[in-house]
Amino acid sequence: MSSFGENLKKYRKRSGLTQRQLAEQIGAKHNSVSNWETGQNEPDTETIHKLCAALSVTANDLFGADSSAAISCDDLKFALFEGDERV
């Protein structure tokens, strides 16, 4: 299991959500969360943003980055897409 997957599972459980409930909250297919947690797939940037909002965490939390250098999901989106509002 990837650190992303492990972290996603940890924060999902902390929120008291099943995989299916989290998938429904973010508009993903029911088996997507399982695939992310086991490292079979990774979500796209838009979905990461939705996961952050649903779980009340930062992208750094999900990816296991140093919290002293935490960036928000919005900052990540800006960095990846150079502020493109269409994303």
N, CA and C atoms as an extended XYZ file, in Angstrom:
261
Properties=species:S:1:pos:R:3:atomname:S:1:resname:S:1:resid:I:1 pbc="F F F"
N         0.857       -1.182        0.000 N   MET     1
C         0.000        0.000        0.000 CA  MET     1
C         0.898        1.239        0.000 C   MET     1
N         0.586        2.186       -0.852 N   SER     2
C         1.366        3.415       -0.919 CA  SER     2
C         1.098        4.287        0.293 C   SER     2
N         2.006        5.230        0.544 N   SER     3
C         1.755        6.135        1.671 CA  SER     3
C         0.496        6.958        1.414 C   SER     3
N         0.241        7.315        0.140 N   PHE     4
C        -1.008        8.012       -0.164 CA  PHE     4
C        -2.191        7.140        0.247 C   PHE     4
N        -2.165        5.887       -0.180 N   GLY     5
C        -3.264        4.971        0.140 CA  GLY     5
C        -3.442        4.764        1.629 C   GLY     5
N        -2.329        4.596        2.328 N   GLU     6
C        -2.387        4.424        3.779 CA  GLU     6
C        -2.973        5.658        4.448 C   GLU     6
N        -2.536        6.833        4.005 N   ASN     7
C        -3.036        8.078        4.585 CA  ASN     7
C        -4.506        8.289        4.268 C   ASN     7
N        -4.898        7.988        3.042 N   LEU     8
C        -6.304        8.121        2.661 CA  LEU     8
C        -7.168        7.239        3.559 C   LEU     8
N        -6.743        6.005        3.760 N   LYS     9
C        -7.497        5.087        4.611 CA  LYS     9
C        -7.569        5.608        6.041 C   LYS     9
N        -6.449        6.096        6.558 N   LYS    10
C        -6.407        6.618        7.931 CA  LYS    10
C        -7.388        7.773        8.100 C   LYS    10
N        -7.352        8.741        7.190 N   TYR    11
C        -8.221        9.912        7.318 CA  TYR    11
C        -9.680        9.573        7.021 C   TYR    11
N        -9.919        8.613        6.131 N   ARG    12
C       -11.298        8.177        5.862 CA  ARG    12
C       -11.889        7.540        7.123 C   ARG    12
N       -11.118        6.660        7.744 N   LYS    13
C       -11.604        6.000        8.964 CA  LYS    13
C       -11.774        7.010       10.094 C   LYS    13
N       -10.844        7.966       10.181 N   ARG    14
C       -10.953        8.998       11.213 CA  ARG    14
C       -12.256        9.787       11.039 C   ARG    14
N       -12.680        9.944        9.797 N   SER    15
C       -13.925       10.660        9.503 CA  SER    15
C       -15.152        9.781        9.670 C   SER    15
N       -14.952        8.499        9.940 N   GLY    16
C       -16.075        7.586       10.148 CA  GLY    16
C       -16.809        7.218        8.880 C   GLY    16
N       -16.113        7.244        7.753 N   LEU    17
C       -16.736        6.947        6.471 CA  LEU    17
C       -16.299        5.593        5.940 C   LEU    17
N       -17.218        4.913        5.276 N   THR    18
C       -16.845        3.710        4.544 CA  THR    18
C       -16.274        4.151        3.198 C   THR    18
N       -15.650        3.229        2.493 N   GLN    19
C       -15.139        3.546        1.160 CA  GLN    19
C       -16.281        4.007        0.253 C   GLN    19
N       -17.387        3.319        0.321 N   ARG    20
C       -18.536        3.660       -0.526 CA  ARG    20
C       -19.080        5.051       -0.184 C   ARG    20
N       -19.167        5.368        1.099 N   GLN    21
C       -19.677        6.685        1.508 CA  GLN    21
C       -18.767        7.811        1.015 C   GLN    21
N       -17.456        7.615        1.145 N   LEU    22
C       -16.525        8.635        0.665 CA  LEU    22
C       -16.639        8.784       -0.845 C   LEU    22
N       -16.714        7.679       -1.554 N   ALA    23
C       -16.863        7.732       -3.016 CA  ALA    23
C       -18.124        8.506       -3.398 C   ALA    23
N       -19.222        8.249       -2.713 N   GLU    24
C       -20.472        8.950       -3.002 CA  GLU    24
C       -20.339       10.447       -2.726 C   GLU    24
N       -19.652       10.784       -1.630 N   GLN    25
C       -19.484       12.197       -1.273 CA  GLN    25
C       -18.728       12.978       -2.335 C   GLN    25
N       -17.766       12.341       -2.969 N   ILE    26
C       -16.929       13.067       -3.935 CA  ILE    26
C       -17.322       12.787       -5.383 C   ILE    26
N       -18.371       11.980       -5.572 N   GLY    27
C       -18.854       11.699       -6.923 CA  GLY    27
C       -17.988       10.723       -7.697 C   GLY    27
N       -17.350        9.789       -6.977 N   ALA    28
C       -16.499        8.788       -7.626 CA  ALA    28
C       -17.227        7.452       -7.687 C   ALA    28
N       -16.712        6.546       -8.487 N   LYS    29
C       -17.274        5.198       -8.545 CA  LYS    29
C       -17.034        4.496       -7.221 C   LYS    29
N       -17.904        3.552       -6.902 N   HIS    30
C       -17.871        2.918       -5.581 CA  HIS    30
C       -16.563        2.200       -5.279 C   HIS    30
N       -15.868        1.680       -6.290 N   ASN    31
C       -14.632        0.942       -6.031 CA  ASN    31
C       -13.375        1.810       -6.140 C   ASN    31
N       -13.527        3.084       -6.468 N   SER    32
C       -12.379        3.966       -6.649 CA  SER    32
C       -11.566        4.120       -5.372 C   SER    32
N       -12.237        4.338       -4.251 N   VAL    33
C       -11.532        4.559       -2.987 CA  VAL    33
C       -10.704        3.326       -2.641 C   VAL    33
N       -11.246        2.158       -2.840 N   SER    34
C       -10.505        0.920       -2.588 CA  SER    34
C        -9.250        0.867       -3.454 C   SER    34
N        -9.391        1.203       -4.721 N   ASN    35
C        -8.244        1.192       -5.635 CA  ASN    35
C        -7.175        2.197       -5.213 C   ASN    35
N        -7.588        3.355       -4.731 N   TRP    36
C        -6.615        4.359       -4.274 CA  TRP    36
C        -5.923        3.891       -2.999 C   TRP    36
N        -6.684        3.304       -2.097 N   GLU    37
C        -6.115        2.858       -0.825 CA  GLU    37
C        -5.134        1.706       -1.005 C   GLU    37
N        -5.335        0.880       -2.005 N   THR    38
C        -4.437       -0.252       -2.242 CA  THR    38
C        -3.324        0.075       -3.229 C   THR    38
N        -3.323        1.298       -3.745 N   GLY    39
C        -2.264        1.715       -4.655 CA  GLY    39
C        -2.436        1.257       -6.089 C   GLY    39
N        -3.609        0.747       -6.430 N   GLN    40
C        -3.854        0.304       -7.799 CA  GLN    40
C        -4.023        1.484       -8.751 C   GLN    40
N        -4.500        2.597       -8.227 N   ASN    41
C        -4.712        3.827       -8.995 CA  ASN    41
C        -4.465        5.006       -8.074 C   ASN    41
N        -4.330        6.181       -8.678 N   GLU    42
C        -4.284        7.416       -7.900 CA  GLU    42
C        -5.304        8.378       -8.500 C   GLU    42
N        -5.930        9.172       -7.654 N   PRO    43
C        -6.941       10.115       -8.148 CA  PRO    43
C        -6.298       11.272       -8.910 C   PRO    43
N        -7.097       11.903       -9.760 N   ASP    44
C        -6.614       13.093      -10.464 CA  ASP    44
C        -6.652       14.297       -9.522 C   ASP    44
N        -6.141       15.405       -9.987 N   THR    45
C        -6.007       16.597       -9.155 CA  THR    45
C        -7.352       17.096       -8.637 C   THR    45
N        -8.351       17.111       -9.476 N   GLU    46
C        -9.682       17.568       -9.051 CA  GLU    46
C       -10.225       16.677       -7.940 C   GLU    46
N       -10.012       15.382       -8.063 N   THR    47
C       -10.494       14.442       -7.060 CA  THR    47
C        -9.716       14.593       -5.753 C   THR    47
N        -8.428       14.870       -5.850 N   ILE    48
C        -7.638       15.114       -4.639 CA  ILE    48
C        -8.212       16.309       -3.889 C   ILE    48
N        -8.582       17.333       -4.621 N   HIS    49
C        -9.198       18.514       -4.011 CA  HIS    49
C       -10.488       18.126       -3.285 C   HIS    49
N       -11.308       17.297       -3.919 N   LYS    50
C       -12.564       16.843       -3.306 CA  LYS    50
C       -12.292       15.985       -2.075 C   LYS    50
N       -11.280       15.141       -2.156 N   LEU    51
C       -10.924       14.309       -1.005 CA  LEU    51
C       -10.493       15.171        0.174 C   LEU    51
N        -9.681       16.183       -0.115 N   CYS    52
C        -9.226       17.099        0.948 CA  CYS    52
C       -10.419       17.753        1.637 C   CYS    52
N       -11.358       18.230        0.833 N   ALA    53
C       -12.535       18.897        1.387 CA  ALA    53
C       -13.394       17.918        2.189 C   ALA    53
N       -13.614       16.729        1.652 N   ALA    54
C       -14.478       15.744        2.319 CA  ALA    54
C       -13.866       15.251        3.633 C   ALA    54
N       -12.541       15.154        3.687 N   LEU    55
C       -11.875       14.610        4.864 CA  LEU    55
C       -11.295       15.683        5.773 C   LEU    55
N       -11.437       16.950        5.368 N   SER    56
C       -10.904       18.085        6.134 CA  SER    56
C        -9.405       17.940        6.394 C   SER    56
N        -8.669       17.651        5.318 N   VAL    57
C        -7.219       17.510        5.386 CA  VAL    57
C        -6.590       18.302        4.253 C   VAL    57
N        -5.281       18.430        4.288 N   THR    58
C        -4.549       19.069        3.194 CA  THR    58
C        -4.006       17.991        2.260 C   THR    58
N        -3.575       18.411        1.083 N   ALA    59
C        -2.941       17.478        0.156 CA  ALA    59
C        -1.677       16.905        0.788 C   ALA    59
N        -0.977       17.727        1.561 N   ASN    60
C         0.223       17.238        2.244 CA  ASN    60
C        -0.120       16.119        3.213 C   ASN    60
N        -1.261       16.221        3.883 N   ASP    61
C        -1.693       15.150        4.778 CA  ASP    61
C        -1.857       13.844        3.997 C   ASP    61
N        -2.520       13.931        2.859 N   LEU    62
C        -2.776       12.728        2.068 CA  LEU    62
C        -1.502       12.129        1.487 C   LEU    62
N        -0.571       12.990        1.090 N   PHE    63
C         0.653       12.493        0.473 CA  PHE    63
C         1.783       12.288        1.475 C   PHE    63
N         1.522       12.569        2.756 N   GLY    64
C         2.509       12.328        3.786 CA  GLY    64
C         3.663       13.308        3.772 C   GLY    64
N         3.426       14.510        3.274 N   ALA    65
C         4.484       15.518        3.229 CA  ALA    65
C         4.679       16.141        4.599 C   ALA    65
N         5.820       16.735        4.803 N   ASP    66
C         6.169       17.403        6.058 CA  ASP    66
C         5.157       18.504        6.337 C   ASP    66
N         4.496       18.435        7.486 N   SER    67
C         3.452       19.409        7.814 CA  SER    67
C         3.998       20.813        8.017 C   SER    67
N         5.299       20.951        8.280 N   SER    68
C         5.866       22.293        8.434 CA  SER    68
C         5.926       23.023        7.093 C   SER    68
N         5.817       22.254        6.017 N   ALA    69
C         5.836       22.846        4.684 CA  ALA    69
C         4.485       22.653        4.004 C   ALA    69
N         3.419       22.619        4.807 N   ALA    70
C         2.089       22.300        4.297 CA  ALA    70
C         1.620       23.298        3.252 C   ALA    70
N         0.987       22.748        2.219 N   ILE    71
C         0.344       23.579        1.212 CA  ILE    71
C        -1.114       23.144        1.136 C   ILE    71
N        -1.950       24.072        0.765 N   SER    72
C        -3.369       23.752        0.648 CA  SER    72
C        -3.643       23.104       -0.698 C   SER    72
N        -4.809       22.515       -0.829 N   CYS    73
C        -5.208       21.942       -2.112 CA  CYS    73
C        -5.289       23.031       -3.173 C   CYS    73
N        -5.735       24.218       -2.792 N   ASP    74
C        -5.799       25.324       -3.745 CA  ASP    74
C        -4.412       25.716       -4.221 C   ASP    74
N        -3.432       25.729       -3.299 N   ASP    75
C        -2.058       26.040       -3.692 CA  ASP    75
C        -1.511       24.970       -4.621 C   ASP    75
N        -1.845       23.712       -4.361 N   LEU    76
C        -1.409       22.626       -5.223 CA  LEU    76
C        -2.006       22.781       -6.614 C   LEU    76
N        -3.272       23.105       -6.674 N   LYS    77
C        -3.945       23.305       -7.954 CA  LYS    77
C        -3.294       24.451       -8.717 C   LYS    77
N        -2.997       25.540       -8.019 N   PHE    78
C        -2.350       26.683       -8.660 CA  PHE    78
C        -0.974       26.290       -9.194 C   PHE    78
N        -0.225       25.544       -8.385 N   ALA    79
C         1.118       25.151       -8.793 CA  ALA    79
C         1.091       24.220      -10.009 C   ALA    79
N         0.132       23.322      -10.040 N   LEU    80
C         0.049       22.377      -11.148 CA  LEU    80
C        -0.488       23.001      -12.427 C   LEU    80
N        -1.393       23.950      -12.272 N   PHE    81
C        -2.057       24.499      -13.447 CA  PHE    81
C        -1.825       25.994      -13.629 C   PHE    81
N        -0.870       26.523      -12.894 N   GLU    82
C        -0.482       27.925      -13.006 CA  GLU    82
C        -1.670       28.873      -12.931 C   GLU    82
N        -2.589       28.551      -12.026 N   GLY    83
C        -3.706       29.441      -11.771 CA  GLY    83
C        -4.832       29.353      -12.779 C   GLY    83
N        -4.810       28.350      -13.636 N   ASP    84
C        -5.850       28.189      -14.636 CA  ASP    84
C        -7.172       27.923      -13.934 C   ASP    84
N        -8.094       28.854      -13.988 N   GLU    85
C        -9.383       28.746      -13.271 CA  GLU    85
C       -10.309       27.724      -13.900 C   GLU    85
N        -9.999       27.257      -15.108 N   ARG    86
C       -10.870       26.290      -15.771 CA  ARG    86
C       -10.770       24.911      -15.173 C   ARG    86
N        -9.763       24.640      -14.367 N   VAL    87
C        -9.547       23.314      -13.802 CA  VAL    87
C       -10.458       23.098      -12.623 C   VAL    87
